[in-house]
């Protein structure tokens, strides 16, 4: 279980891919933002990729080469520590004898168990996971089965940045990320599990389509593939995982324009665009935005 937990943070939902269209002729998921002669790059990332997804779009490397500082959602090394794994277990697992069957309706449990039996998954080992953790874990295991379990954009540039002696900054603390994941689906656990199971059989096709749209910077396609349902069916989750976090980041992001260095901010692409996205917020504040 600790090995699983150390990777869970990557899945601040596969939903962290992208969103509403803002530019008619999109070329990539990288933006250059400028104001008063200062520049910051923003890259929308996919947190997990297959080996065949490399090399990344060249715009990412162009932004990386021009930057001295990499800004990530969280310190990825923190996910490997015993402290992070323990905190994750405390918030996302039942430690008092309960199981997911105590939180879900009997018909949901029946469907869930049937799915895990069909996939040959160890129900006994997973029964203490809370619904949010269980949903993420099932998604992760299916992606692993599909071969989509390698380093994503964030991890790739973390390793590259360390090798090149880049500086690093982080937008969130590890405990904040855990809290966001733990609250996912809270209050509508049955709907969340059923929604996840509905998507599981077409996850491979969905990921192929979403990665292609991300690679081409086609935000509207990403909206059509995943965004609309999420906003409509789980508005509370959308508010917590996207809107609140975007708002929390803005002070830090604006502060980067006052530094001498050029920062390259790498966050899940969903955070960057759309009416609630960071890009629109910066435009509204008078920053010049160019999609590379």
FITIZA-717997 format. One record per residue: residue in three letters; x, y, z of N, C-alpha, C in turn. Coordinates in steps of 0.05 Angstrom, whole numbers, plus 32768, in hexadecimal, padded with zeros to 4 digits. Layout:
N
AlaXYZXYZXYZ ...
***
This chain:
292
Unk80107FE88000800080008000801180198000 Unk8027801B800F80378034800E8040803B7FF2 Unk804780267FE28051802C7FC7803A80397FB6 Unk8022802F7FBB800B803B7FAD800780587FB6 Unk8008805C7FD0800280767FDB8017808A7FD2 Unk803080827FCF804480957FC6804080A07FAA Unk802E80927F9B8029809A7F7F800E80A87F7D Unk7FFC80A67F917FE180AF7F8F7FE080CD7F89 Unk7FF280DD7F947FF080FA7F917FF081027F73 Unk7FFB80F17F627FFB80F77F457FDF80F97F3A Unk7FCC80EC7F487FB280EA7F3D7F9F80FE7F4A Unk7FA881177F4D7F96812C7F577F81812E7F42 Unk7F7C81187F397F69810F7F257F7481127F0A Unk7F6E80FE7EFA7F7680FF7EDE7F6881177ED3 Unk7F5381207EE17F4581387ED97F5781507ED7 Unk7F6E814F7EE37F8081667EE27F8D81687EC7 Unk7F7E81647EB27F8A81657E987F8681817E8A Unk7F6D818A7E877F6A81A47E7B7F4D81AD7E79 Unk7F4681C07E697F2D81CD7E6C7F2481E07E56 Unk7F1681F57E5F7F0782067E4D7F1982147E39 Unk7F1082167E207F1F82227E0B7F2082407E0E Unk7F38824C7E097F3B82687E0A7F4982737DF2 Unk7F5682627DE37F65826B7DCC7F5D825B7DB4 Unk7F5682687D9E7F4C82597D877F6182487D79 Unk7F7982517D787F8E82427D6A7FA382387D7D Unk7F9A82267D8F7FAC821C7DA47FC2820B7D97 Unk7FDA820D7DA27FF181FE7D987FFD81EB7DAD Unk7FFC81F37DC6800781E27DDB7FFA81E97DF5 Unk800181DB7E0A7FF681E17E24800B81F17E34 Unk801982027E27802D82147E34802682317E2D Unk802782427E418022825F7E3D803982707E47 Unk803E82867E398051829A7E42804182B27E4C Unk804682BA7E64803782D07E71804B82E67E77 Unk804482FF7E70805783157E738049832E7E7F Unk8059833D7E8D804F83577E97806883677EA0 Unk806983807E97807E83927E9F809A83867E9A Unk809D83797E8480B7836E7E7D80BE83547E8A Unk80AD83497E9B80B283307EA980A2831A7E9D Unk80AD83027E9C80A082EB7E8F809F82D37EA2 Unk808882C57EA1808482AC7EAF807882997E9B Unk808182807E9B8075826B7E8A8062825A7E9B Unk804C82527E8F803A823F7E9C803582277E8A Unk803A820F7E95803681F77E85802081E57E92 Unk800C81DE7E827FF781CC7E8B800181AF7E88 Unk800181A07E9E800D81867E9E7FF9816F7E9F Unk800281587E977FF4813F7E9C800681307EB0 Unk7FFA81277EC6800A811C7EDC801581007ED8 Unk800980F17EC6801380D67EC0801280D37EA1 Unk802880C77E97802A80C37E7A803580A77E74 Unk8032809E7E5C803F80857E53805A808D7E46 Unk806B80797E438085807E7E37808280887E1A Unk806C807F7E0D806880887DF1805F80A57DEF Unk805980B27E05805280CF7E05806A80E17E03 Unk808180D67E05809A80E67E0380A580E37DE6 Unk80B280F87DDD80B981117DEA80A081237DED Unk80A281357E01808C81487E06808B815D7DF0 Unk8075816B7DED807481827DDA808B81957DDF Unk8097819E7DC980B081AE7DCB80AC81C87DDA Unk809481D27DDB808F81EB7DE9809681E97E07 Unk809281D27E12809A81CE7E2E80B881D17E32 Unk80C781C67E2080E481C87E2380EE81E47E1E Unk80E181F27E0B80E8820E7E0680E4821F7E1F Unk80CE821B7E2D80C8822A7E4580DC82227E5B Unk80E282087E5D80F481FE7E718110820B7E6D Unk8119820C7E54813482167E4F813782347E56 Unk812182427E558122825F7E5A811C82667E77 Unk811882517E88811182557EA48127824D7EB7 Unk8129825B7ECD813C82547EE2812F82467EF9 Unk811482497EFC8106823F7F1380EE822E7F09 Unk80EB82167F1480D382067F0F80C082077F26 Unk80A7820C7F208092820E7F35807E81F77F31 Unk807B81E67F45806A81CF7F43805381D17F58 Unk803F81C17F55802981C17F68803381B97F84 Unk804481A47F85804E819A7F9E806A818E7F9B Unk8079818D7FB1809381807FB0808F81627FAC Unk809681587F958091813C7F8E80A081297FA0 Unk80B781327FAA80C681217FBC80B8811B7FD6 Unk80A5812D7FDE8097812A7FF7808581117FF6 Unk807C81097FDE806A80F27FDC807980D87FE2 Unk809380D97FE280A380C17FE880A980BE8005 Unk80A280D1801680AA80D08032809680C08042 Unk80A080B38058808D80A4806A807880B78076 Unk808080D0807B806D80E38087805580E88074 Unk805B80EB805A804580EF8047803480D78045 Unk804080C08043803080A78041801F80A28059 Unk802980A98071801A80A58089800280B9808A Unk800780D280827FF280E680827FDC80DE806D Unk7FE580D380577FD280CA80427FC080B4804D Unk7FCD80A1805A7FBE808A80657FA98094807A Unk7FB180A6808B7FA080B080A07F8780BE8095 Unk7F8980CC807F7F7380DB80747F6380CC805F Unk7F6F80B880527F6280AB803C7F5C808D8040 Unk7F61808380587F5A8068805F7F4A80678079 Unk7F398053807B7F2B804E80957F3E803F80A7 Unk7F42804A80BF7F54803E80D27F46803580EB Unk7F2B803480EA7F1B802E81017F09801580FD Unk7F10800480E97F017FEC80E57EEC7FEE80CF Unk7EE6800780C67ED2800A80B17EDF80038096 Unk7ECD800080827ED67FFC80677EC6800E8054 Unk7ECD800E803A7EBD801E80287EA080158027 Unk7E9A7FFD802E7E7E7FF3802F7E6D80028043 Unk7E7A800E80577E6B801D806B7E6480398061 Unk7E708042804B7E6C805D80417E5B805D8027 Unk7E578045801B7E4A804480017E3080348003 Unk7E1E80397FF07E05802A7FEF7E0B800D7FE7 Unk7DFA7FFA7FEF7DFF7FDE7FE87E027FD97FCA Unk7DF27FE77FBA7DF37FE27F9D7E0E7FEC7F92 Unk7E1980027F9E7E33800C7F957E497FF97F9D Unk7E477FEE7FB57E5B7FDB7FBE7E5A7FC27FAC Unk7E427FB97FA57E407FA17F947E4E7FA67F79 Unk7E487FBD7F6D7E557FC47F537E737FC67F56 Unk7E7C7FD37F6B7E987FD77F707EA77FBD7F73 Unk7E9B7FAC7F847EA87F927F887EA97F817F6F Unk7E937F837F5F7E937F747F467EA97F7D7F33 Unk7EAD7F987F327EC27FA37F217EDE7F987F2B Unk7EE37F9A7F457EFD7F927F4F7F017F747F4B Unk7EEC7F647F4E7EEE7F477F4A7EF57F417F2C Unk7EE77F507F1B7EEC7F4C7EFE7F097F537EF7 Unk7F147F677F037F2F7F707EFD7F447F617F0D Unk7F3C7F4F7F1F7F4E7F3F7F2F7F5C7F507F44 Unk7F4F7F647F4E7F5A7F767F637F547F6B7F7F Unk7F677F6E7F917F637F637FAD7F507F747FBD Unk7F377F6D7FBE7F237F7C7FCD7F2B7F7F7FEA Unk7F357F697FF57F3C7F6A80127F517F7F8018 Unk7F637F8380067F797F96800A7F6F7FB38006 Unk7F597FB67FF77F507FD17FF07F387FDA8000 Unk7F2D7FC980107F137FCF801D7F157FE68032 Unk7F2D7FEC803C7F2F800180507F33801D8043 Unk7F34801E80297F388038801B7F1D8047801B Unk7F1F806180217F088072801F7F0180758001 Unk7EE8807C7FFB7EDF807D7FDE7EF1808E7FCD Unk7EFA80A57FD67F0B80B67FC67F2680A87FBF Unk7F32809C7FD37F4B808E7FCF7F4780757FBE Unk7F3080687FC27F2B80507FB27F2780577F94 Unk7F19806D7F8F7F1580757F737F30807B7F66 Unk7F41808A7F747F5B80917F697F6C80787F65 Unk7F6B80667F787F7B804D7F767F72803C7F5F Unk7F5880397F5B7F4E80297F457F5680367F2A Unk7F5580507F297F5D805E7F107F7B805A7F0C Unk7F8B805C7F217FA780587F1E7FAE803C7F15 Unk7FA180287F207FA6800C7F197F9E80077EFC Unk7F8980137EF37F8080107ED77F94801D7EC4 Unk7F9D80357ECB7FB280427EBB7FCB80327EBA Unk7FD380267ED07FEA80157ED07FE77FFD7EBE Unk7FCF7FF17EBE7FC97FDB7EAC7FCB7FE37E8F Unk7FC47FFC7E897FC480077E6E7FE080117E66 Unk7FF380117E78800D801A7E72801180387E74 Unk7FFD80457E807FFF80637E84800580687EA1 Unk801E80637EA8802580667EC5804180717EC8 Unk804C807D7EB3806780877EB4806780A47EBE Unk807F80AF7EBD808280CB7EC6807280DE7EB6 Unk806380F07EC3805581057EB58067811D7EB1 Unk805B81327EA7806B814A7EA1807881557EBA Unk806A81567ED0807581617EE9808D81517EF2 Unk808B81377EF380A181267EFC80B981287EE9 Unk80B381287ECF80C8812A7EBB80D981437EBF Unk80CC815A7EC380DB81737EC780E781767EE3 Unk80DB81687EF680E881687F108103815A7F0F Unk810481437F02811D81357EFF813181457EED Unk812781517ED8813881607EC6814281797ED4 Unk813181867EE48138819E7EF2814E81997F07 Unk814C81837F158160817C7F29817B81777F1B Unk817A816A7F05819381647EF681A0817E7EEC Unk818F81917EE5819981AB7EDA819C81C07EEF Unk819981B97F09819D81CB7F1F818A81E37F1E Unk817181DE7F15815D81F37F15815381F77F32 Unk8148820E7F38813B82137F52811E820A7F51 Unk811382037F6880F881F97F6980E782097F7D Unk80CE820D7F7680BA82197F8980A182077F87 Unk809082097F9C807881F87F9D806082087FA6 Unk804982037F99803182127F9E802182087FB6 Unk802581EF7FBD801681E37FD3802781D17FE5 Unk801E81CE7FFE802B81BC80108020819F800C Unk8030818B80138026816F8010800B816A801E Unk8008817580367FEF817080457FD7817D8037 Unk7FDC819380297FC6819F801A7FBD818D8003 Unk7FCF81817FF57FC8816E7FE07FB881577FEA Unk7FC1814C80017FB28136800D7F96813E8014 Unk7F928155801F7F77815F80267F668161800D Unk7F70816C7FF77F61816E7FDF7F5781537FD5 Unk7F6A813F7FD67F6381247FCC7F4F81177FDF Unk7F52811B7FF97F40810F800D7F248119800A Unk7F21813280037F06813E80017EF881387FE6 Unk7F06812C7FD47EFB81267FBA7EE481137FBC Unk7ECD811A7FB37EB581097FB47EA881097FCF Unk7EB181197FE27EA581197FFC7E8881237FFB Unk7E76811380077E5A811A80077E4A810D7FF0 Unk7E5781037FDC7E4A80F57FC67E5B80DE7FBD Unk7E6280CD7FD17E7480B77FCC7E6A80A37FB8 Unk7E50809C7FB97E4580897FA77E4680937F8A Unk7E3E80AC7F867E4080B77F6B7E5C80B87F61 Unk7E6F80BE7F727E8B80C07F6B7E9680A57F62 Unk7E9080907F727E9A80757F6B7E8D806B7F51 Unk7E7380707F4E7E6680677F367E7080767F1D Unk7E75808F7F207E80809F7F0B7E9C80947F02 Unk7EAC808D7F167EC680827F117EC480677F02 Unk7EB280567F0B7EAE803C7EFF7EA3803F7EE2 Unk7E9280537EDE7E8880587EC37E9F805E7EAF Unk7EB3806D7EB97EC980757EA87EDF80607EA5 Unk7EDF804C7EB77EF6803A7EB77EFA802A7E9D Unk7EE480207E927EE780107E7A7EEF80207E61 Unk7EEC803A7E627EF4804B7E4B7F0B805D7E52 Unk7F1980577E687F2E80687E727F45806A7E5E Unk7F4C80547E517F6280547E3E7F5C80677E26 Unk7F4380647E1C7F3B80757E067F3A80927E0E Unk7F3080977E267F2E80B37E307F4980BF7E32 Unk7F5C80B07E3E7F7780BB7E427F8580C07E27 Unk7F8180AF7E147F8D80B37DF97F8280CD7DED Unk7F6880D17DEE7F5C80E97DE37F6481027DF2 Unk7F6581007E0D7F6C81187E1D7F8A81207E19 Unk7F9B810B7E187FB781127E147FBC811E7DF8 Unk7FAE81157DE47FB181217DCA7FA7813E7DCA Unk7F9181437DD77F87815E7DD97F9A81707DE8 Unk7FA581657DFE7FB981747E0E7FD2817A7DFE Unk7FDC81667DEF7FF4816A7DDF7FF081807DCA Unk7FD881827DBF7FD281957DAA7FC881B07DB5 Unk7FC581B17DD07FBA81C97DDC7F9D81CE7DD5 Unk7F8E81B97DD07F7281BB7DC97F6181BB7DE2 Unk7F5D81D27DEE7F4F81D47E077F3181CC7E04 Unk7F2581D37DEE7F0881CD7DEB7F0481AF7DEA Unk7F1681A17DDD7F1381837DDC7F1481787DF8 Unk7F2581837E097F28817A7E247F0F817F7E34 Unk7F0281967E2F7EE9819C7E3C7ED481877E35 Unk7ED281827E1C7EBE816F7E127EC381537E1D Unk7EDC814C7E217EE381317E297EDE812C7E47 Unk7EE381407E587EE2813B7E757ED781517E86 Unk7EDA81697E7E7ED581807E907EB781847E96 Unk7EA781827E827E8A81897E857E7D81777E9A Unk7E81815D7E987E75814B7EAA7E7E81507EC7 Unk7E9781557ECA7EA281597EE57E9681727EF2 Unk7E9481887EE37E8981A07EEE7E6B819D7EF5 Unk7E5D818E7EE47E40818B7EE87E3A81777EFE Unk7E4881617F007E42814C7F127E4F814F7F2E Unk7E66815C7F2E7E75815F7F477E7F817C7F4B Unk7E6D818F7F4C7E7581AB7F4E7E8581B17F67 Unk7E7F81A47F7D7E8E81A87F967EAB81A07F93 Unk7EB081897F867ECB817F7F817ED981927F6E Unk7ECC819B7F597ED881AE7F477EE081C87F55 Unk7ECF81D17F667ED581EA7F757EEE81E77F87 Unk7EEF81D07F947F0581CB7FA77F2081C57F98 Unk7F1F81B47F847F3781AB7F777F4281C07F63 Unk7F3081D07F587F3981E37F437F3782007F4C Unk7F1F82097F517F1B82267F567F2A822F7F6F Unk7F2682227F857F33822A7F9E7F52822A7F9C Unk7F5C82157F907F7982127F8E7F8482287F7B Unk7F76822C7F647F7F82427F527F81825C7F61 Unk7F6C82637F707F6B827C7F7E7F82827D7F93 Unk7F8782677FA07F9D82667FB47FB8826B7FA8 Unk7FBC82637F8F7FD682657F827FDC82817F77 Unk7FC782927F737FCB82AA7F647FE082BD7F70 Unk7FE082C07F8B7FF382D27F97801082CA7F91 Unk801582AF7F94803082A57F8E803782AA7F71 Unk802482A47F5F802A82A77F42803082C47F3B Unk802082D67F45802582F27F40804082FB7F4B Unk804782F07F61806182F77F6E807982EF7F5C Unk807682DB7F4B808C82D37F3A809382E87F26 Unk808182FA7F208087830F7F0C809883257F18 Unk809D83247F3280AE83387F3F80CA832E7F43 Unk80D083157F3A80EB830A7F3E80FC830E7F25 Unk8116830C7F288128830E7F11812882F47F00 Unk812282DE7F0D812282C47EFF810882C17EEE Unk810A82AE7EDB80F282A67ECC80E9828C7ED7 Unk80CF828B7EDF80C482737EEA80B482637ED5 Unk80B482497ED780A482377EC6809282287ED9 Unk8078822F7ED9806482247EEB8058820C7EDD Unk805981F57EEA804E81DC7EDF803981D17EF1 Unk802081D37EE8800981C97EF87FF681BA7EE5 Unk7FE581AA7EF17FD1819C7EE17FC381AF7ECE Unk7FC081A87EB57FB781BB7EA07F9C81C67EA6 Unk7F8B81B77EB47F7181C17EBB7F7181DB7ECA Unk7F8781DF7ED97F8981F77EEA7F8E82117ED9 Unk7F97820E7EC17FA082257EB27F8B82337EA2 Unk7F7882257E987F6582317E857F4882307E8E Unk7F37823C7E7F7F1B823D7E867F1482567E96 Unk7EFB825A7E9B7EF282727EA97EFD82747EC5 Unk7F04825E7ED17F0F825E7EEC7F2D825A7EEC Unk7F39825A7ED47F5582527ED27F6982697ED8 Unk7F8182617EDD7F9782747EE37F9C82877ECC Unk7F9B827D7EB37FA1828D7E9C7F8D82A57E9A Unk7F73829F7E9C7F5F82B47E9B7F6282C87EB2 Unk7F6982BE7ECA7F6D82CF7EE17F8482E37EDC Unk7F9982D97ECF7FB082EA7EC97FA982FE7EB3 Unk7F9A82F67E9F7F9183087E8A7F80831E7E96 Unk7F6E83177EA87F5C832B7EB57F6C833F7EC5 Unk7F8483377ECE7F9583497EDE7FA8835A7ECC Unk7FA583577EB27FB583677EA07FCF835B7E95 Unk7FD383417E9B7FEB83337E907FE7832C7E73 Unk7FFD832D7E647FFC83257E48800183077E46 Unk7FEF82F97E397FF082DB7E387FF382D27E1B Unk800682C17E16800A82B57DFC800C82977DFE Unk7FFB82887DF07FFD826B7DF0801182637DDB Unk802582547DE4803B824C7DD2803282367DBF 
***
